[in-house]
């Protein structure tokens, strides 16, 4: 029997926060959420979409997602449930913006994915602050934005070192 107040893909906020159900895939929902955005990011890179267009969109999407996550978490009486993967989607998008100064290849996307997952799993400050101290929907989302920033900066450092020594 289904719980009365359980999240379901029939609810628009659940569809949005789970990134069209990716958060309900078995095992490692954060990895699935991070993977789910990759085809879109690859296509944007392939078509050389100008990154400055995405910064206002990313900021607006982050604010909206923080609000929707807060409403959903209150509705379902949960804090940062695994099925919410829009934070990984936005974190990956944040990290991907750092590839804009070079070739956007499948290799750069794979590297961004690996770096983002590393920083998302081993949260370093200030990601830990948002993850552990902020109970609003913003805490659920912003730790992944911080992890995306770290992943992007690590990507730039690796590209610099690669260009310098290879």
C-alpha positions in Angstrom: 0.0 0.0 0.0 1.3 3.4 -0.9 1.9 6.0 1.8 -0.6 8.9 1.7 2.2 11.6 1.8 4.9 9.8 -0.2 6.6 11.5 -3.1 5.3 10.3 -6.5 6.1 11.1 -10.1 2.5 12.2 -10.5 3.4 15.3 -8.5 5.1 18.1 -10.6 7.5 19.2 -7.8 8.7 15.6 -7.6 9.2 15.3 -11.4 11.2 18.5 -11.3 13.3 17.8 -8.2 14.0 14.2 -9.3 15.0 15.5 -12.8 12.2 13.6 -14.6 12.6 10.5 -12.4 16.4 10.1 -12.5 16.5 10.4 -8.7 14.3 7.3 -8.4 16.7 5.1 -10.3 18.2 2.3 -8.2 21.4 2.9 -6.2 23.4 6.1 -6.2 20.7 8.6 -7.2 23.2 11.5 -7.1 25.3 9.8 -9.7 22.2 9.2 -11.9 21.2 12.9 -11.5 24.8 13.9 -12.5 24.7 11.6 -15.5 21.2 12.7 -16.6 22.3 16.2 -17.4 25.4 15.2 -19.4 23.7 14.7 -22.8 22.2 18.2 -22.5 25.6 19.7 -21.5 27.3 17.8 -24.3 24.9 19.2 -26.9 25.3 22.7 -25.6 29.1 22.3 -25.8 28.9 20.8 -29.3 26.8 23.7 -30.6 29.1 26.2 -28.8 26.3 27.8 -26.9 27.7 31.0 -25.3 28.2 30.4 -21.6 27.3 34.0 -20.5 23.7 33.2 -21.4 23.6 30.4 -18.9 24.8 32.3 -15.8 21.5 34.2 -15.3 19.6 31.0 -16.1 21.6 29.0 -13.6 21.2 31.6 -10.9 17.4 31.7 -11.5 17.1 27.9 -11.6 19.1 27.6 -8.4 16.8 30.1 -6.6 13.7 28.4 -7.9 15.0 24.9 -7.0 15.9 26.0 -3.4 12.3 27.2 -3.0 10.7 24.1 -4.6 13.0 21.8 -2.5 12.0 23.6 0.7 8.3 23.3 -0.1 8.7 19.6 -1.1 10.8 18.7 2.0 8.2 20.3 4.2 5.3 18.6 2.4 6.9 15.1 2.7 8.6 15.8 6.1 12.0 14.9 4.7 15.4 16.6 4.7 17.6 16.2 1.6 16.1 12.9 0.4 18.1 10.9 -2.2 15.5 11.3 -4.9 16.1 15.1 -5.1 18.8 15.3 -7.8 18.2 18.8 -9.2 21.1 19.8 -6.9 23.4 17.4 -8.8 22.0 18.7 -12.1 22.7 22.3 -11.1 26.1 21.4 -9.6 27.2 19.7 -12.9 26.0 22.7 -14.9 28.0 25.0 -12.6 31.1 22.8 -13.1 30.5 22.6 -16.9 30.6 26.4 -17.2 34.4 26.1 -16.4 34.9 24.2 -19.7 33.9 27.3 -21.7 37.4 28.5 -22.2 38.6 25.5 -24.1 37.4 22.6 -26.2 34.2 21.1 -24.9 34.7 17.5 -25.7 33.4 14.3 -24.3 36.7 14.0 -22.4 36.2 17.3 -20.7 32.6 16.4 -19.8 33.8 13.1 -18.4 36.5 14.8 -16.4 34.0 17.4 -15.1 31.6 14.5 -14.1 34.3 12.7 -12.2 35.5 15.8 -10.4 32.0 16.9 -9.5 31.2 13.5 -8.1 34.4 13.5 -6.1 33.7 16.9 -4.6 30.0 16.1 -4.1 30.8 12.9 -2.2 33.7 14.3 -0.1 32.1 17.7 0.6 34.7 20.2 1.7 33.9 23.5 3.4 31.8 25.5 2.7 29.8 22.7 1.1 29.7 20.9 4.4 28.2 24.1 6.0 25.3 24.1 3.6 24.9 20.3 3.8 24.9 20.1 7.6 23.8 23.5 9.0 21.3 25.0 6.5 17.9 23.2 7.0 16.0 25.2 4.3 15.8 23.9 0.8 18.8 26.0 0.1 21.0 23.7 2.2 19.9 20.8 0.0 20.9 22.6 -3.2 23.8 25.0 -2.4 26.2 22.3 -1.2 26.2 20.9 -4.8 26.6 24.4 -6.3 29.7 24.8 -4.1 30.9 21.3 -5.2 30.4 22.3 -8.8 32.5 25.4 -8.2 35.3 23.3 -6.7 35.0 20.8 -9.6 35.2 23.6 -12.1 38.2 25.2 -10.4 40.0 21.8 -10.2 39.2 21.2 -13.9 40.9 24.6 -14.7 43.9 23.7 -12.6 44.2 20.3 -14.3 44.0 21.9 -17.7 46.6 24.5 -16.8 49.0 21.7 -15.5 48.4 19.6 -18.6 49.2 22.5 -20.9 52.3 23.5 -18.9 53.8 20.0 -18.6 52.5 18.0 -21.6 
